[in-house]
Amino acid sequence: MTSARALVGIGSLLVATTVPATLLGGCTTQGMGTGTATMTQPAPRARTTTGAASYAAVTDQRLVNPEADNWLMYRRTYDGWGYSPLEQINTGNVKNLVPLWTFSTGVAEGHQAPPIVNNGIMFVSTPQNQVLALDAKTGELLWRYKRELPEDLFQLHPTNRGVGLYEDKVYLATLDAHVVALDARTGKLLWDRTVEDYKKGYYMTLAPLVAKGKVMVGVSGGELGIRGFVQALDARTGQSSWKTFTIPAPGEPGSETWKGDSWKTGGASVWITGSYDPQLNLTYWGTGNGAQWMGDQRPGDNLYSSSVIALDADTGKLRAFHQYHWNDSWDWDEVSAPILMDVQRGGRTIKSLVHPGRDGYLWVLERRADAIAFVDGKPYVKQTVFTKLDPRTGRPEYDQTKKPVTGKKIPFCPSLWGGKDWPPAAYNPKTGYLYIPTNENLCGSLLGTAKPYEEGKLWLGTEIKDIGMVVADGANHIGEIQAWDMNTGQKVWMRTFESHNWGPVLTTGGGLVFAGGTNDRYFRAFDGKTGEPLWQWRTNSGITGVPSSFAVDGVQYVAVQSGWGVDAQRMQGALDDIRGAKTDVPQGGVIWVFGVKR
Amino acid sequence: MFAGGARIGQVITLGDLLVGQPPVMVYPIDPGSRIVRDGSRLNQILLVRLSPDELDEDTRAGSADGVLGYSGVCTHAGCDVTLWQPETRRFRCPCHESEFDPRDKGRVVGGPAPRRLPRLPVKIVDGVVVAGGSFIGRPGFLPG
């Protein structure tokens, strides 16, 4: 604030000197309450043989080929499968699954991170940027790190989606857009680097992608007019190795898809951990919507919004991209990174990128060293916007009456939360199926408004009251788990839930599919081949956490965080408004670890 | 002064606040130094004017000519409370739909907010809205 503006204010609202010093002190030009101090609370050392003292360093080799017992990253493997090869818990005995220990995280909001396990040590991140290290077998707390977040933080998504591991360190991307490195044995803070200024609307909720000595993160903030990017930090020092924007600057390839200064505030957030192909040395990232939401206010295709981008892991150089849909106007962030898997097409094995899009299409692309090629795409939920796909490029044509614009209310399906939002799908190489957590029978509408950008403020291009949602007439369900055979391109089974579904999926070598996601607080297991429900357990809260599976001393476990919040809660509010209902899903996070009763 | 919109930086007077109109988001100005206290989002104040007979006794005691002051930052996750529901006279947060009743000391009437919106007693001095005390409650969310 300048004194010039202060002069304008003479005689205006005066603040009495009784306003507490803690509120007004020292805030003439600088912000206040912006402390980034941290603290680590020591905890008693584990009393088991798997205590932190015997920590197994995480190497590149282990990340590329993890032991079956371990879950070392967000989706366990770089290909993004969400698959554990463990088969001790299987379709025959899963009915005997019982909780073996639980742990209260002490915080509310959406608990979305997977319990990540390295040789019997479990690392769990929670909302408010807390990291818990626990003995995975006994539930004994080894250490707790809790970040002191700035008090003036604006938490549109109060959550975190997991830690990254490398050597003897644990990495956390924070809500105030820092990356911190912790000592895996003690939780001690080793370094803390600012990635961007949270006051400008940048924040991070993703689990870092760690490979070849680099900690790679992406920024959120597409609802606050940021310019998205992926940044790699040196895993040992935290120094920046490279930074690649998801929106090209003027003169760079793709910049012709933006007009004027719109690229500066164009969004294209990176919400979720990238996948990685070590052979091609390419990391694959999904990107978010253009900002603000109304495409007619930022004409052009708006590369690389709502796309997948391939970045060289060593240099960050953009090697290839595919834009799922151009000039996004539906808030359809393509948040999830694609799943790397082989798909048969016409007798040929395609090294593919598979992506169940928020735009309601199930995309199959081919990945190569210097290109991403379109293979095919088809809707997996009701989709009213795309009239056809270009058979060569996959570029959709739009029904223009279904594309939101400024000044007119436009209906479209699926809703702005899409057919699948951030909760990850999973691929099981034994069943050969892809499992997608979906929401069907929900359509939306938007009425665009033009408002100037203000730094660090919500900038949606619509008023909240003009965000509509409707449930299809006669709908008997909303949530689904769909299983697809990607070789035939056919859906093979589907389970439906009356509730909406925000449950990330785990699949295992025991032929099982695990997921929660519904407002009734259940965690469930299904037969991966048939979809038959085999087991369920009612937990403390709704489950939007990524489940994981691991083994310690030869015994397999399944773990998940239960803790409802964020968009599952928002969608519940929207559904309640439609139905005139009030659904109380209790909050508060708990880590659950299940095993077969002996 | 107005914290945003077309009249950003302009001084608020009683005439700017009409019964039935949506609230305005303002920043305070220090009476001595004339410095605008806009260094932190936590200093954002919502001013709204309601009919005094709508207000409960405590709320009315901290109001002036029906003008009420509240923290403009949600107690849930720290978002700006920018929405107003004229029919129900409720503040609403755009991030997670928390709702607060300005007629009843900022009571939570919907959504995930754990506590009231802090209230700032106001007075009218020479037609200008001034703070009549400190915030009742701590502005913003409570970390951890």
Interface residues (C-beta under 8 A of the other chain):
Chain A: M1 S3 R5 A6 L7 V8 G9 I10 G11 S12 L13 L14 V15 A16 T17 T18 V19 P20 L23 L24 G26 C27 T28 T29 Q30 G31 M32 G33 T34 V107 A108 E109 Q128 Q130 K146 E148 L149 E151 D152 L153 F154 Q155 L156 P158 E454 G456 K457 L458 I464 K465 G565 Q569 R570 G573 Q587
Chain B: M1 G4 G9 Q10 V11 I12 T13 V26 Y27 P28 I29 D30 P31 G32 S33 R34 I35 V36 R37 D38 G39 S40 R41 L42 N43 I45 L47 V73 A77 G78 C79 D80 T82 L83 R92 P94 C95 H96 E97 G111 P112 P114 V125 D126 V128 V129 V130 A131 G132 G133 S134 F135 P139 G140 F141 P143 G144
